[in-house]
Amino acid sequence: LSPILRLPLFFKFKPVEDEDLRHRVSRLARRTGASICGIFEWSLGDKTRKANAAVVGWGNTRRIIVSDTLLENFSGEEIEVIMAHELCHHVKNHIWQAIALQSALTFAAFDIMRWIIPPLSRHFGFRDASDIANLPLFALALTALSLLILPGVNSFSRRLETAADLYALDTTGDALAFVSSMEKLAELNL
C-alpha cells in the first residue's frame, strides 16, 4: 500500500521520461528476476539535495522510485548500479530478514525489561512495575539496552549492505560506475 497510498501523500511521482533509463532498469529487473510495474521519478529536490532510490511495494504494486536529485546528478550507468543494489534487497529478502530481526529484538527487549523494571521500581520507591512513574525509568533502561545491542544490529545491517553492493557489482559488471556512484552518494548524502 505504501507506493499507492502513503508515499503520494508526501511526495510527487511521475513516470521516468528517460527512455534509456527505463530500458536499463527493465533489463536489470528481468536479469534479477524481480517483477516491477514501472520506474517513477520521485520529487525530492524541493525538500533536500540528497539523492535516493528505492524499490517499494510488493506484488503488483512493486515499483522503482528514483529521486529527481539522482536523475540530475548521476549517469545512466550509475543509476543502474544503484538500482541493482536496491533490487538485491528485494531479491535476497533483506527486508523480511530485517523485519524478523527487529521483531525478535523487540520481543527480547520487552522480556528483559520484564525482569529489570520490578527491582528498579522497588529500589526507587514506586508502588510496583505498573506505576506510571516508572515510564522515565523504563525509557532509560530501554535506551541503555538498545545501546548494548546496537553494534550487533549495525553489523547485521552492514552485512546486508555489503551483500547488496556485491550483488550490484556482479549483476552489472560495472565497477567504475559503482565507485563513482558511491562517491557521489557520499558527497550528496553525508
N, C-alpha and C positions, 0 to 999 in steps of 0.2 A: 504493500500500500504506500510505502514511503515515496517512490518516484511519481506516483499518480496523485496522491493526496497531500502528503506532508511537505515535501520539498517545494512544490509550486506555491505554497503559502508564503515562503520566504525568499524565493529566487525565481527569476525568469529563465525559461528554457526555450530553445528553438532548435530545429534540426540543423546540424552542421552543414554548411553550404559547400565546403571544400570537397569536391568530387574525389580527388586523390586520397585525402584522409579517410573519407568514407570507405573507399575501396581497400585501403591498407587495413583499417580496423575490421572490416568484414572478413578479409582474408585471414587476419590474425585470429578472429573468433572461430572461424572454420578450422584452422590449424590446431587450436587448443581444445576444440570440441565444445565450446561454450555457445549456447544459443542466445542471441540478443535481438531485441526488437528495434534497435537503432542507436545512433550516436547523436547526442544533443550538446549544444553549446550552453554552458552554464554561466549566466551573467553574474560574475563575481567581482569584476573590476571596479564597480562603483562602491564596493564595501572594503576591498583590500587590494593590495598589489600581489598578494600571494598567488601562486599557481597551484592548481589541484586538478585531479581527475579521479574518477571512481567508477566502479561497476556497482549499480544499485538495483534492487528488486530481485525477485525470483520468478521462475517460470515465464509466463507471457508478459510480465512487466520488467524483466531484466533489460537494462539499458546501460549504455556507457555515457557518462557525462564528463565533459571536458570544459574547464573554465576558459572564459574568454582571455584571461591573462596568459594561460598556457598556449592558446592558439596564436596569440600575438607574439610571444617571445620564443617559441620552440619550433623547430623544423618538423616536417612530417615523420622523419626517421626517429627523432627524439620522442615525439608523441607516441609513436608505435611501440617503442621500448617501454615507455611509462605504462601504456595500456597492457602490454604483455605482463608487466609486474602486477597490475591490478587484477587482470584476468586470473592470474595464478591463485590469488586469494579465494576466488570462487571455485576454480578447477580443483584445487587441493583441499577444499573445505576448511580453510583457515578461519573463516567467520564462525562456523559451528564449533571449531576447537576453542576459539577464544570465548565464545558464549558458555561452553561447557566448563572451561577453567574458571571463569568469573563466577559462574553459578556455584561450583564446588567451593571456591574460596569464600563466597558469601555465606553459604551454609556452615562452613567450618568456622568462620569468624563469629557468627552468632552462637554457635555451640561453645566456642571458647569463652565468649562473653558470658554465657550462662553460668560458667564456673568462676569467672573473675569478679563479676559485679556483686554477688551477695556478700563475700567477705569485705570487699572495699566499701560497700554500702554500710555495713555494720561499723567498720572502722571510722567512717566519717559521721556516724551518729544518725543515719537516716533510718526510717521505720523498717523498711525492707527493700528488696531489689526492685519492687514495682513502684516505689516512691518516685514521683516526677522530678524531685530534686536530684535524682541520680543522672538525669539527662546530660549535664556537662561532664560528669564523671564517665558516663558511657561513651560520649563523643571523644573524650581524651584517650580512654583505653582503646577504642576502636582505631583512632589515629595512630597510636603507638604500634598496635598490631599491624596496621597497614604498612607502616614504615619498615617493619621487620620482614614482611613478605615481598616488599617492593623489588628487591634485587632479583628474586625468582621470577616475578611477573615480567620484569624488564628483559630478563634472559629469554623467556619464552617468546616475547614479542620480537626480540632481535632475531631469534631462530626463524620465526615465520617470515620476517622481512628479508633475511638473508636467502631463504629458500625462494622467495618471490623474485629477488634480484637475479639469482642463478637461473631461474626459470625464464626470466626475460632475456637473459643473455643466450641461453640455449635455444629459445624459440625464435628469436630474431637474428642471432648470429652477428649482431652489430655492436661490437664493444666500444667503438668510437662514439656512436650515438648514445650509448648507455652512460659513458663517462661524462660527456658534455651535458646530457640531461640532468644527471645527478649534481653536477657543478652549478648549473643554472638554478635547479630547485633549491639547493643550499643557499645560493645568493639571494634568491627572491623570498624564501620562506623562513630563513633564520634571522 
